[in-house]
Each structure stands twice: as C-alpha cells, then as structure tokens.
Amino acid sequence: MAVNRSVQIEANEEEDFAAMLEESFKRTEEDSEGVIVGIKGDVATVNIGIRGDKELALSEITDASGKLLYNVGDKIKVVITGRGQVSHKKALRKEKVKAYIDAYNPENQDEIEVKIVGKNKGGFIATDENGVEFFLPKTQSGFKNANDIVGKSYKVRVIKVDKEEQSIIVSRKKILDDDRKKRKEALSNIVDNADVMEGVIKKITTYGMFVDVGGVDGLVHYSEISYKGPVNPSTIYKEGDKVAVKVVSYDNEKRHLSLSIKAAMPDPWDEIKDGLEVGDTIKVIVSNIEPYGAFVDLGNDIEGFLHISEISWDKNIKNPKDHITEGEEIDVEVIEISAKDRRLRVSLKNLLPKPFDEFKAKFKEGDVAKGVVTTTTAFGAFVRIDCVEGLLHNEDASWDRNDKCKDLFKVGDEVEVKIVKIDDKEQKISLSLKELKQSPVQEFTKKHSVGEAVKGKIRDIKDFGVFVELGENVDALIRKEDLGNVDVSTLNIGDEIEASIAFIDEKKNRIRLSIRQLARAKEREVLNEINSDDKVTLGDIIKEQLK
C-alpha cells in the first residue's frame, strides 16, 4: 500500500508541475493593441508598435462562416505569448476571464457547467456558455479515464481565482466528493429509516423500477410492487411518478438498496383473513386469462385463481376464453383461502346449476336418449347427453361379447342409448345400447322353450358350474347342482353336452340348463312308453327283474 501511495504522490506532483509549467507560459503573456496593416492569403499582418509586425492567422479575425470581422487599418486587441506569437481570440478570452474575476464572489460556491475544449499535460481547458475559459487540473478532474472527454460537458466548482495571473481554476472532484459524502449520509438515514418515504421513479425496466429517495436510487423489484404478485411496472407507472416506498434491505458490498411499494401499503390479506371464509360468494373482475385458468381481482390488490376445471361443469372445456372475458365482473365461490400462503382459489361452476340435477329433472331410468360419443376407452365409451356424460360399458354396447366400444364408435358419433341406472350418490349414469336391440336369447326362444332338450359345446368350466354355448352369442349355465350324476372332472372345454332348458330370462339374456332335469324327463318318457304300449304295471316290471 505504501509503494502505491508513493507512486500516486509522484504522479500528482508531475501533473501539478505540468500545470505550473503551463501557467509559467501564461505569466509571460502580454496584452497589447495593434493595427492591421495587411491581409494576404490566410494571414493578417498586425503592427504592434516597437514590437514591429506580427503575423496573425486569418481565422483569428473571421466568424464561423469565414467572414472577416476586421479590415486593414482597424485596431484590434492581441496577446503576445512568451513564444512571440500573437492571438486575438486569446485576448478576447482574457477579457471575459477578467470580467468574470472582477465579478467573482468567493462566498459563491455554486456549481457551473463547462465544456472541455482542450487538454494539456497539466489538465484540461474548459469554457462555460459565455465563453469564459477555466483550467481544470488533472488532479481535480475526477476522471478515471481521460480519453474521449473533449467536447463533453461537466459540472465543476471554482476553487481558485488568480487576479494577478488572470486565471480561474475549477474542480470536478470537489463536487464528486461532496456528492459521495451527501449520498453516504442520505443513504445512512434512508437505510435506518423504517417509515414510509416518498420517491420519484427515475427509470422503469422489465425487472422493476429505480426510485430516487432523497438523492439515492433504490430498486423496486417487480415482485415488490403489488400483493397480487409479480407485475409489469410499465402498465401501472411512468417515469416521474411519485410513489410511497419502504426500505427492504441494503447490500453494503454491492451498494444495492432494495425498496418495496407493497410494503408501504396496508397488507390486504390482513383485512380479509378474518372476513372471508370458504363457501362465501364474492364479486370479482377477470384480470388475466391463461390456457390453464384465470386470475380474478378482488379490488383490494388481492388476486384469486380460477382453475379451468372450476369454470364450467363441462369436463371437456378447452379454453377459458370460451366462457369468460378479461374485464368481466363475475360471482365466484371461495373454495380455498390461506392468508399465510397468500393463496385464494375460487369456483365459478359451484354457483351454476349442476348439470346432474338438470339431467335428473329431465330423464329417468329406462328412458331412451340421444347422445354424442366424447371419449372411447379400453372398457367402454363416454356419451354426453345434454351437459352430462354417461358410461356405455363394453358389455352394454353389444350382445356380441367380442365387440368393443373403441371398435364400434369414434368421438363425435351420435348414438341412441337407454338410461339403465342413475346413481345419485356417485352422480354417475350407466347407459346401454344393446337393450334397444333384440337379444340373441330372444331370437333363441322363438325356436326353443323351457323343458326342451338341447345340445351345445362347453365354453368354460367354473367352480359353480359349466357354461355351454348353444349358438352365436347364446350362452347357458349348468349349475353344479344341476349336473346330476355327471362328474365335472370328466368334462373338457369343447366337449358336446346335452341338457334340458330349465329357465329363460329374455330381459337379462340368460338361459339355465339342467342335466338332472333331462335325466328325469327321459325316465318319465321310458315309463310312459312302457305304460302306453304293453300295459305292464310297475309290479310286473319288478317281478320280471326278480326272475
């Protein structure tokens, strides 16, 4: 650190020496008056008495358009430099400097704006709007990089006026140091201030706003603007607006002051946490619509969320915009509220008539209705009737047990179905298509009746009995107790078997067979045949067998 400080001191001394060297040339300058004795080319000849004739660049006595301001014979003021050169413009500048010095009040520490017009080893030459020339030493410039500053304007303060040498020395560093000191003091007061302060918006960005509070800029992040959540500041404010803010934090290392607008306002969640409950109906404004739902404004800087599933009882809703519009006022029901988590969920559909209730008022079990297939699945199809969906199971779609809904229908197909069950508790509706068609059993009964002996193939064997296929989509069951003397272990799937029809349920498409009943029927036939043909009694048959 000592070495760096030594280097800095030497650099400052070198700069000051260069400045003093420049000033030494100024001290040898002499104010005089001359007469223009000739003008040729770009040079004017000026006679300065005993000093003889001196050449003066013609640009010294022309205006910006190149027009001559003096003619041969005119008297003009000049400055004779230590190098023997003469300058009319410098004489004019010295006059302005003299006038400034004569009017200068040392108690006046106002800032002035100057434009850098040149530079030398010692510093920079600057002029104000009146053309008064000032000298800005490098050590007082405050420039970290002195490149590309000529032509630019800066605020400076006069630190020295030399009437004898007719020079005015200014400092930019003094202003910067004072600004830093003031900012540090202001920042200390601001950071320690827990009260609400008024600030002015200096700049608006995509991530927030820079707000000036007492000469110090702080950032209001877009998440600290509203209790609704992150917002786009440009939609609410403009630069120059006054806003109330509170200090959130200060990063001393990064010199980053964080401010909050919402912290300066009463917390709206404190207002509603005890006054709003689940089940309450409230009026809201639809503030923003997204594909997954909508945000609704309660009017007190609180937003609730209306999920797409809570907009309508229609499960196939594709876009919320088909049901609501931004800016629309609607009634909703509070379905979840948490002041701690700042979460509010609402429902629109809960305040709408329930489609299931409307359906029940219009239809009953056994009714036939037209519907549209909305979805096909592995187990069936969903059919929308009015605004309610019912399930058409595969087994209820066709009498053919191999048919599947996904093969029979496609989404959008219109079908006529029978309502077979309305479950109030589960709010489910079961449908049937096959009940609107004649069942295979009904066709079977046109040719067969109870008591008739039939033959079929064994399709399946269960613990409770045997399923027999009597024809296309016509199955019958032989219960275990109806097998008679047949041992089930001797039966195989695909075997042909004979039994009599014991029971037919056309409505449920069921047939029951019985081998035991068939055996009894055959016994009766034998007895009837014997009795009718040979007139033999039962006693005769027994006697015959005993012989």
C-alpha positions in Angstrom: 0.0 0.0 0.0 2.9 2.4 0.8 4.5 1.9 -2.6 1.2 2.6 -4.4 0.7 5.7 -2.4 4.3 6.9 -3.2 3.6 6.3 -6.9 0.3 8.2 -6.7 2.1 11.2 -5.0 4.8 11.3 -7.7 2.1 11.2 -10.4 0.2 14.0 -8.8 3.4 16.1 -8.4 4.2 15.5 -12.0 0.7 16.7 -13.1 0.9 19.8 -10.8 4.4 20.6 -12.3 3.0 20.4 -15.8 0.1 22.6 -14.7 2.6 25.1 -13.2 4.7 25.0 -16.4 1.7 25.9 -18.4 0.9 28.7 -16.0 4.5 30.0 -16.4 3.9 30.5 -20.1 0.7 32.4 -19.2 2.7 34.7 -16.9 4.9 35.7 -19.9 1.9 36.7 -22.0 1.5 40.4 -22.6 -1.7 42.2 -23.5 -1.3 44.7 -26.3 -3.0 46.5 -29.1 -2.1 46.5 -32.8 -3.2 47.8 -36.2 -3.9 45.5 -39.1 -1.5 46.7 -41.9 -2.1 43.9 -44.4 -4.1 40.8 -45.3 -2.8 38.2 -47.7 -3.9 34.6 -48.1 -4.7 33.1 -44.7 -2.6 35.5 -42.7 -3.1 39.1 -41.4 -0.2 41.3 -40.5 -0.5 43.3 -37.3 1.8 46.2 -36.4 2.4 46.3 -32.6 4.4 49.4 -32.2 8.0 48.9 -31.1 7.5 45.1 -31.4 7.1 45.5 -35.1 4.9 43.5 -37.4 3.5 40.1 -36.3 1.6 37.5 -38.3 -1.9 36.6 -37.2 -3.8 33.6 -38.5 -6.7 34.9 -40.6 -9.0 32.5 -38.7 -8.5 34.7 -35.6 -10.5 37.6 -37.2 -13.2 35.7 -39.1 -16.6 34.5 -37.9 -18.0 30.9 -38.1 -19.0 31.5 -41.8 -15.5 32.7 -42.7 -16.5 36.4 -43.0 -13.8 39.0 -42.0 -14.6 40.9 -38.8 -11.8 43.5 -39.3 -10.2 45.3 -42.3 -6.8 46.8 -43.0 -6.4 49.9 -40.7 -8.6 48.5 -37.9 -7.2 48.4 -34.4 -7.5 45.1 -32.5 -6.5 43.7 -29.2 -3.9 40.9 -29.1 -2.0 38.8 -26.7 1.7 38.3 -27.2 2.8 34.9 -25.8 6.2 34.0 -24.4 6.9 32.3 -27.6 6.4 35.5 -29.6 3.1 34.5 -31.1 0.1 36.8 -31.2 -3.6 35.9 -30.7 -6.7 38.0 -31.0 -9.1 35.3 -29.8 -7.0 34.7 -26.7 -7.2 38.5 -26.0 -11.0 38.3 -26.2 -11.0 35.2 -23.8 -8.7 37.1 -21.3 -11.2 39.9 -21.3 -14.0 37.5 -20.5 -11.9 35.9 -17.8 -11.0 39.4 -16.3 -14.7 40.3 -16.3 -15.6 37.0 -14.6 -12.8 37.5 -12.0 -13.9 41.1 -11.3 -17.5 39.9 -10.6 -16.5 36.8 -8.7 -17.8 36.4 -5.1 -15.7 33.9 -3.1 -18.7 33.1 -1.0 -20.5 31.8 -4.0 -19.8 28.0 -4.2 -22.4 27.3 -6.9 -21.7 24.7 -9.5 -21.2 25.7 -13.1 -21.4 23.7 -16.2 -18.4 23.8 -18.5 -17.4 22.1 -21.8 -14.0 20.5 -22.2 -12.4 22.2 -25.2 -8.8 21.0 -24.9 -6.2 19.4 -22.7 -2.5 19.7 -21.9 -0.1 17.8 -19.7 -1.4 19.6 -16.6 -5.1 19.2 -17.1 -8.0 20.4 -19.3 -9.2 23.7 -20.8 -12.9 24.3 -20.4 -15.3 27.1 -21.2 -18.8 28.0 -20.0 -21.7 29.0 -22.1 -20.4 32.6 -22.2 -17.0 31.6 -23.5 -15.2 32.2 -20.2 -12.1 30.0 -20.0 -11.3 27.8 -17.0 -8.4 25.5 -16.1 -9.2 22.0 -14.7 -6.1 20.3 -13.3 -6.0 16.5 -13.8 -5.8 16.1 -10.0 -9.1 17.9 -9.7 -10.8 16.3 -12.7 -12.1 13.1 -11.1 -11.7 11.3 -14.4 -10.7 7.7 -14.2 -10.2 7.6 -17.9 -9.4 11.0 -19.6 -10.0 9.6 -23.1 -12.9 10.9 -25.2 -13.8 13.7 -22.8 -13.1 16.6 -25.1 -16.4 18.1 -26.3 -18.4 16.8 -23.3 -19.9 18.9 -20.5 -19.4 18.5 -16.8 -20.4 20.2 -13.5 -17.4 22.0 -11.8 -16.8 24.4 -8.9 -14.4 27.3 -8.8 -11.6 26.6 -6.3 -9.2 29.4 -7.0 -9.2 32.8 -8.8 -5.8 34.5 -9.5 -6.4 38.2 -10.4 -2.8 38.8 -11.0 -2.4 35.9 -13.4 -6.0 36.3 -14.7 -6.7 32.6 -14.3 -9.7 30.6 -12.9 -9.0 27.1 -11.6 -12.0 24.7 -11.2 -12.6 21.3 -9.7 -14.9 18.5 -10.6 -13.5 16.2 -7.9 -14.8 18.6 -5.2 -18.4 18.1 -6.5 -17.9 14.3 -6.7 -16.5 14.1 -3.2 -19.4 16.2 -1.8 -21.9 14.1 -3.7 -20.4 10.9 -2.3 -20.5 12.4 1.2 -24.1 13.6 0.8 -25.1 10.2 -0.7 -23.4 8.3 2.1 -25.2 10.5 4.8 -28.5 10.3 2.9 -28.1 6.5 2.5 -27.4 6.1 6.2 -30.5 8.0 7.0 -32.6 6.1 4.5 -31.4 2.6 5.5 -32.1 3.3 9.1 -35.5 4.7 8.3 -38.3 2.3 8.9 -41.0 4.8 7.9 -42.7 5.1 4.6 -40.9 7.5 2.2 -41.9 9.3 -1.0 -39.7 8.6 -4.0 -39.7 9.5 -7.7 -39.5 6.9 -10.4 -36.3 7.5 -12.4 -36.3 4.5 -14.7 -38.6 1.6 -15.5 -37.1 -1.7 -16.6 -38.5 -5.2 -17.3 -37.5 -6.4 -13.9 -38.6 -3.4 -11.8 -38.1 0.3 -11.3 -35.4 2.6 -10.0 -36.8 5.1 -7.5 -35.0 8.2 -6.2 -35.4 8.6 -2.4 -33.6 11.7 -1.0 -30.9 11.7 -3.7 -30.3 7.9 -3.6 -31.6 5.4 -6.1 -33.1 2.2 -5.0 -34.6 -0.7 -6.9 -38.2 -1.8 -6.5 -38.3 -5.3 -7.9 -41.4 -6.2 -9.9 -42.4 -8.7 -7.2 -42.4 -5.8 -4.6 -44.9 -3.7 -6.5 -48.2 -5.4 -5.7 -49.6 -8.0 -3.3 -51.1 -9.6 -6.4 -47.7 -11.0 -7.3 -45.1 -10.0 -10.0 -46.5 -7.3 -12.3 -45.2 -5.4 -15.3 -44.4 -1.9 -13.8 -44.8 -0.1 -17.2 -48.5 -1.0 -17.2 -49.0 0.9 -13.9 -46.4 3.6 -13.6 -44.4 6.0 -15.8 -41.1 7.8 -15.2 -41.5 10.8 -13.0 -44.4 9.4 -10.9 -44.2 9.8 -7.2 -44.6 6.6 -5.1 -44.6 5.6 -1.5 -41.9 3.1 -0.6 -40.2 1.4 2.3 -36.6 0.1 2.6 -36.4 -3.7 2.3 -32.7 -4.3 2.5 -29.3 -2.8 1.7 -26.3 -4.7 0.4 -23.3 -2.7 1.6 -20.8 -4.7 -0.5 -22.8 -4.2 -3.8 -24.2 -0.8 -2.6 -27.6 -2.1 -3.6 -30.7 -0.5 -2.0 -33.9 -2.6 -2.3 -37.2 -0.8 -1.9 -40.8 -2.0 -1.8 -44.0 -0.3 -2.8 -46.3 -3.0 -1.4 -44.6 -2.9 2.0 -45.6 0.7 2.2 -49.2 -0.2 1.9 -51.5 -2.0 4.4 -51.5 -5.7 3.8 -54.8 -6.6 2.2 -54.5 -10.2 3.4 -54.8 -8.9 7.0 -58.1 -7.3 6.0 -59.7 -10.4 4.6 -58.2 -13.2 6.6 -60.9 -12.8 9.3 -63.7 -11.6 7.0 -63.7 -14.2 4.2 -64.3 -17.9 4.5 -64.6 -21.0 2.3 -68.1 -21.0 0.8 -68.5 -17.3 0.6 -69.7 -15.7 -2.6 -67.8 -12.7 -3.8 -67.8 -10.4 -6.9 -64.5 -10.3 -8.8 -63.1 -8.9 -12.1 -61.4 -11.3 -14.5 -58.0 -9.7 -14.8 -56.0 -12.2 -16.8 -56.8 -15.4 -18.7 -54.4 -18.2 -19.3 -54.8 -21.6 -21.0 -55.0 -23.3 -17.6 -57.4 -20.8 -15.9 -57.9 -17.2 -15.0 -56.8 -14.7 -12.3 -59.5 -12.6 -10.8 -59.2 -9.3 -8.9 -61.0 -8.7 -5.6 -60.5 -5.0 -6.0 -58.1 -4.6 -3.0 -54.8 -5.7 -4.5 -55.6 -9.4 -4.0 -55.9 -11.8 -6.8 -57.6 -15.2 -6.7 -57.1 -18.1 -9.1 -59.9 -19.7 -11.0 -58.7 -23.0 -12.4 -60.1 -24.2 -15.8 -61.8 -27.1 -14.0 -63.7 -24.7 -11.8 -65.1 -22.6 -14.7 -67.8 -25.0 -16.0 -69.3 -28.3 -15.2 -68.4 -29.3 -18.8 -65.3 -31.5 -18.4 -64.4 -31.0 -22.0 -63.8 -27.3 -21.7 -60.8 -26.4 -23.9 -60.3 -22.7 -23.4 -61.4 -20.4 -20.6 -62.0 -17.6 -23.1 -64.9 -19.6 -24.4 -66.7 -18.9 -21.1 -65.3 -15.7 -19.6 -63.6 -12.5 -20.9 -61.0 -10.2 -19.4 -62.6 -7.2 -17.5 -65.8 -9.1 -16.9 -67.4 -9.0 -13.5 -68.5 -12.4 -12.2 -69.7 -14.0 -9.0 -67.5 -16.8 -7.6 -67.4 -19.0 -4.6 -64.4 -19.2 -2.3 -63.2 -22.8 -2.2 -59.7 -22.3 -0.6 -58.2 -19.4 1.3 -54.8 -19.2 3.1 -53.7 -15.8 4.3 -50.4 -17.3 5.4 -49.6 -18.7 2.0 -51.4 -15.8 0.3 -53.4 -18.2 -1.7 -57.1 -17.8 -2.8 -58.9 -20.3 -5.1 -62.4 -19.7 -6.3 -65.0 -21.5 -8.3 -67.5 -20.3 -10.9 -69.2 -23.6 -11.6 -70.3 -24.0 -8.0 -72.6 -21.1 -8.5 -74.0 -22.5 -11.7 -76.9 -25.1 -11.9 -75.5 -28.6 -11.6 -75.9 -30.5 -14.9 -76.6 -33.7 -13.0 -79.6 -32.1 -11.2 -80.9 -30.8 -14.6 -80.4 -34.2 -16.1 -82.4 -35.9 -13.3 -85.2 -33.4 -13.8 -85.4 -34.3 -17.4 -84.6 -38.0 -17.6 -85.3 -41.2 -15.5 -84.1 -44.8 -15.6 -85.5 -46.6 -18.6 -85.6 -43.5 -20.8 -84.1 -43.6 -24.3 -82.0 -40.5 -25.2 -79.6 -39.4 -28.0 -76.1 -38.5 -27.1 -72.6 -37.9 -28.6 -69.6 -40.0 -28.0 -66.9 -37.8 -26.3 -64.3 -40.5 -25.4 -63.6 -44.1 -26.1 -61.6 -46.2 -23.7 -60.5 -49.8 -23.2 -63.6 -50.5 -21.0 -66.2 -48.6 -22.9 -67.2 -45.1 -24.1 -68.4 -41.9 -22.5 -71.5 -40.4 -24.1 -72.6 -36.8 -23.5 -76.4 -36.3 -23.1 -77.1 -32.6 -22.7 -74.3 -31.5 -20.4 -73.8 -34.8 -18.6 -71.7 -37.8 -19.5 -72.8 -41.3 -19.1 -70.8 -44.5 -19.3 -71.6 -47.1 -22.0 -69.6 -50.1 -20.9 -68.4 -52.6 -23.5 -70.7 -55.3 -22.2 -73.7 -53.0 -22.6 -72.8 -51.8 -26.1 -73.4 -55.0 -28.0 -74.9 -58.5 -27.4 -71.7 -59.8 -29.1 -69.2 -60.3 -26.2 -66.3 -59.7 -28.5 -67.4 -56.2 -29.6 -65.5 -53.2 -28.0 -66.7 -49.6 -28.0 -63.4 -48.3 -29.4 -64.0 -50.5 -32.4 -67.7 -49.6 -32.8 -67.6 -45.8 -32.3 -65.4 -42.8 -32.8 -65.5 -39.5 -31.0 -68.3 -37.3 -32.3 -70.7 -40.2 -33.3 -74.3 -39.7 -32.4 -75.9 -42.7 -30.7 -79.2 -43.6 -29.2 -78.9 -45.2 -25.8 -81.1 -46.4 -22.9 -80.5 -45.0 -19.4 -80.2 -48.1 -17.3 -79.0 -46.5 -14.0 -78.8 -43.1 -12.3 -76.5 -43.2 -9.2 -77.4 -40.1 -7.1 -74.6 -40.7 -4.6 -71.8 -41.1 -7.1 -73.5 -38.9 -9.7 -72.9 -41.5 -12.3 -75.0 -42.6 -15.2 -74.9 -46.1 -16.8 -76.1 -46.5 -20.4 -76.9 -49.4 -22.6 -77.2 -49.7 -26.4 -77.8 -53.5 -26.6 -81.0 -53.2 -24.6 -82.5 -51.3 -27.5 -81.9 -54.3 -29.8 -83.4 -57.8 -29.7 -81.1 -60.1 -27.7 -79.8 -63.5 -29.0 -81.8 -65.2 -26.3 -85.0 -63.6 -27.6 -84.2 -65.0 -31.0 -83.4 -68.3 -29.4 -86.8 -68.5 -27.7 -88.6 -68.2 -31.0 -87.4 -71.8 -31.8 -86.9 -73.3 -28.3 -88.9 -73.5 -25.0 -88.4 -74.5 -21.3 -88.1 -78.3 -20.9 -86.7 -78.8 -24.3 -83.6 -80.9 -24.6 -80.7 -79.1 -26.4 -77.1 -79.8 -27.3 -74.2 -77.4 -27.1 -70.4 -77.1 -26.6 -68.8 -76.5 -23.3 -67.3 -72.9 -23.4 -66.0 -72.6 -19.8 -65.9 -74.5 -16.6 -66.1 -72.8 -13.2 -66.4 -73.9 -9.7 -70.1 -73.1 -9.6 -71.0 -74.7 -12.9 -70.4 -75.1 -16.6 -71.1 -72.5 -19.4 -72.4 -74.0 -22.6 -72.6 -72.3 -26.0 -75.9 -73.1 -27.7 -75.5 -70.8 -30.7 -74.0 -67.5 -31.8 -73.8 -65.2 -28.7 -76.2 -67.6 -26.8 -74.7 -69.0 -23.6 -76.4 -71.1 -21.0 -75.3 -72.1 -17.5 -75.5 -75.6 -16.0 -75.2 -75.1 -12.2 -73.1 -77.5 -10.3 -76.2 -78.9 -8.6 -77.9 -79.5 -12.0 -75.1 -81.7 -13.3 -76.8 -84.7 -11.8 -74.6 -87.9 -11.9 -72.1 -86.2 -14.3 -68.6 -85.9 -12.7 -67.3 -82.3 -13.6 -63.8 -83.6 -13.6 -64.6 -85.7 -16.7 -65.7 -82.7 -18.7 -63.5 -80.6 -21.1 -63.9 -77.3 -22.8 -65.1 -78.0 -26.4 -67.0 -81.2 -25.4 -70.5 -81.6 -26.7 -73.1 -81.8 -23.9 -76.9 -82.3 -23.7 -79.3 -80.9 -21.1 -82.8 -79.6 -20.9 -83.7 -75.9 -20.8 -84.6 -75.2 -17.1 -85.1 -71.4 -17.2 -85.1 -68.5 -19.7 -84.7 -64.7 -18.8 -85.1 -62.8 -22.0 -84.6 -59.4 -20.4 -81.2 -60.3 -18.9 -80.3 -62.6 -21.8 -79.9 -65.6 -19.6 -80.6 -69.4 -20.0 -80.2 -72.1 -17.4 -79.8 -75.8 -18.4 -80.1 -79.0 -16.3 -78.7 -82.4 -16.9 -80.5 -83.8 -13.9 -83.8 -82.5 -15.2 -83.1 -84.0 -18.6 -82.4 -87.4 -17.0 -85.7 -87.3 -15.1 -87.5 -86.3 -18.3 -86.0 -89.3 -20.1 -87.0 -91.6 -17.2 -90.6 -90.4 -17.5 -90.6 -90.9 -21.2 -89.5 -94.5 -20.7 -92.2 -95.2 -18.1 -94.8 -93.5 -20.3 -93.8 -95.6 -23.3 -94.0 -98.8 -21.3 -97.3 -98.0 -19.8 -98.9 -97.0 -23.1 -97.6 -99.8 -25.3 -97.5 -103.1 -23.1 -100.0 -102.2 -20.4 -97.5 -103.5 -17.9 -97.6 -102.4 -14.3 -94.7 -101.4 -12.2 -95.2 -104.6 -10.2 -94.9 -106.6 -13.3 -91.6 -105.0 -14.2 -90.3 -105.7 -10.7 -91.4 -109.3 -10.8 -89.8 -109.7 -14.2 -86.5 -108.4 -12.9 -86.6 -110.8 -9.9 -86.9 -113.8 -12.0 
